[in-house]
Amino acid sequence: MRANRLRTIWQSGGAVVNGWLSIGNSFAAEVMAHAGWDSLTIDLQHGPLDYQSALPMLQAISTTETVPFARVPWNEPGAIMRMLDSGCYGIICPMINTRAQAEAFVGACRYAPDGFRSFGPTRAVLYAGSDYGQHANSEVVTMAMIETAEAFANLDEILSTPGLDALYVGPSDLALSMVGKPQMDHTEAPMYAAVMTIRDAARRHGIVAGIHCGSATYAARMISEGFQFVTIASDSRLLAVASEQAIATARGGMSTNKPSGTGPY
């Protein structure tokens, strides 16, 4: 089976720089993959795309060494298994609030006896190799999103789930749940302290800490703070911001009177 490069990076103490795909187009995915991201995550929760869009995106990513991930819409076994069968090497699952939910998520990602994933790796064997079924349990990454006050209160129980490889801070929903306002790139209390508490919990349990960042500068800061998986905005956000900057430069610094591109994705 093709090795999961992310595990190699983490084992050496390095950090993964992850790209986020929300446009839902195979050419956009191919362009992003050739840009040099360590991994790319197809967003099936909030992105305007579905499985029929995701499949050619995965094929486009396969033209590079970039590792394919997906954020599924919900903690639903059918959706999780379908993306794994399509060749995703990792699943980010939203709104994991309890140990039981984490166990159900991990179980959907693992073949028996470690879980209840149904066997039918269709495209996965084309991407990963004919021995996929023998090694998938040790290569596929399970990443639970921590993004509510309930999850924050249950951190140690969630992170002690056998087979859970990583957590992923969803900063906007976490802030919405904890302080009543969605925010990215936290720098002030109490949210910055909450993010560091989540990082510390991951360290205690020996799993990888990940976080979604609005800017490359904040992503670099999070790496320096010990996060080993950082996402920088999204393809659509990067396109919007770069376009705004190009227009402003061409017009001699004049404002375009457009949004500044500070949204979550």
C-alpha positions, 0 to 999 in steps of 0.5 A: 500500500502507498504509505501515508506521507503525513504519518511520516512527517508527524513521526519525524516531528514535522508539521503538515501544511494542509490546503482546503478545497471548497470550489468543487472543480477538478482543475482547481484541485489539480492546480492546488495539488501542484502548488506543493501542499502536503495534503488537501482536504475536500470540504463536503460539509460547507463547500458547494460540492458533492460526491460527484464533484469530489471523485474527479478532484481526488483523481486530480490530486493523484497527479501529485504526491499530495495526500488526499483528505475529506471533511465529511458532512457529518458523523455518518458511517455511509458518507465516511466509508464512501470517501475512504473507498474513493481513496481519501487517506484521512477523514476530518469529522465535524462536531465530535462532542463525546467519547461515544461519537468519537468511537463511532467515527473511528469505527467507521474508518477501520476494518474489523476487528478494529472497527465496522467499516464495510469492505469495498475499496473500489477506487482506493485500491487503484490509488493505494495498491492492491494490498490496501485492505491489509494496511488501511487501518494503520495508514488512514488518519482519523481526525475529530473536530473539536468545535463546541463547548461540550467537546472542550469539556469532554476533551480527555474522554474524546482524546482517549478514544482508541484509534483516534489519530488527531484532533482538528480545532474548528475555531469559528464554531468553537468561538461561537459556542464558547463566547457567542461570536464566530472568530478565526485566528484567536490571539486574545483570551479566552479563546487563545487559552482554549486553543492552547488547552486543546493542544495540551490535551492532544499532547497528553494523549499522544495524538496530533493537534490540528487547526484551521487558520485564516492566514499563513502568518497565523498558521506559522504561529500555530506550528511554532506553538506545537500544532502539527496540522495547519490549514490555511484558509481555502482555495476560494478564500485564497482566490478572493484575497489574491484577486482583491490585492491584484485589483488594488495594486493595479488601481494604485492602492484604491479600495475596491469596496469589496469584503476583505476575505476574512471569513472562515473558509 
